[in-house]
Amino acid sequence: MKLIDIDELFKKEILRMLAEGKSAESLEDEIVDLFLDWLNTPNEALEGVSPNEYFTRMTPEELCGALVEYVESGANLPDPLLDALEDSESEAALLDLLRDVKNEGLNAEMRATVQTAAASLLNQKESKQTAGDYIAILERGGAPKALREAALEGLAARGEEVKEELLQAVARASDESASDDLLSLLAELPHDERIYQALLHCFQSRVEDRSSCAASFARYGDERAIPVLADALAGAKYREYTAMCEAIEALGGPEQPRRSFAGDPDYEAVRKEKEEQRKKNAGE
C-alpha cells in the first residue's frame, strides 16, 4: 500500500483553490462540505480513485496494517481509513492490534496509539470480545490516559455484564490509580453489598488523596457513606476536602462548612486560575 497523507493532500487542494482566486473567508465557511465532497472525488494521487474508495477496496487485515503504518510514519490517521475499518468486518484484526499481537517494531508510544485507535473502533462496533482485555489494561495500571479512557468507555457500555470480573480485578489492582478506574465503573452499577464494601475499603485504606474514592461514593449513592466521609474531613487537604463535601451533599447529607486553605498548593492553583479568569472576563 502506498502511504498517503490525506490531510496533506486536502491541504494541497485548498491551496490550489486559493491560488485560483477562492477567498479564504468563503473556504472557511465551506470547509466541512468541501472536505466531504473531496473525499468522494477521484484523485490522481490515489491511483485515480477517491479517498473513500482508496480504503474501502482493502481487506480488514490490510486496513489494520495501514493503521499501523500511519502511526509509525507520524501522519494523522485518515478519516476514510477509520470509516472503512468501522464499516468492514474488521473485529478480529482490530482485536489483534488491541492485544499488541502485530505491533512489533513500534516503540511504546506508538503501540499505545495503535491500541487506543483499535479500542475506539471496537467500541464503535460494540464488540463483545474486549472486556477481558480492557480489564487487564486498567488492572495493570500505567497505560496512557487515552487508552485507559477507551477501556473505561468500552466497559461502561457493558454494565452489569462485567460486574464479577471488575470485582475480582479490584482486588488485584496494581496501584491506587488502577483501583480508582475499576471502582469508578463499579460505582455506576446497581446496589451490591460487595461494591459498597470495595468502595469503603478503598476510602479507608488511603493515606493520601481520597478524592477519587469520595467521588465514587457520590456516584454509587449509598447513604451509609455520609458519616464515613464526614469523619474524614478533619485534617483533609483542599482537594479531598472539597470532594468529600460534594459527596456528602450529593448523598443527601448536610452542607459542610468551608474551611480556609490558604497556602494549600491545590487551593492556590484554583484561586489563581479563578483570578485570571475574572480579569479576563473584566477585560472583555
Buried (B, 14 or more C-beta within 10 A) or exposed (E): EEEBBBEEBBEEBBEEBEEEEBEEEEEEEEEEEBBEEBBEEEBEBBEEBBBBBBBBEBEBEBBBBBBBEBBBEEBEBBBBBBBBBBEBEBBEBBBBBBBBEBBEEBEEEBBBBBBBBBBBBBBEBEBEEBBEBBBBBBBBBEBBEBBBBBBBEBBBBBEEEBBEBBBEBBEEBEEBBBBBBBBBBBBBBEEBEEBBEBBBBBBEEBEEBBBBBBBBBBBBBBEEBBEBBBEBBEEBBBBBBBBBBBBBBBBEBEEBEEBEBEEBEBBEEBBEEEEEEEEEEEEE
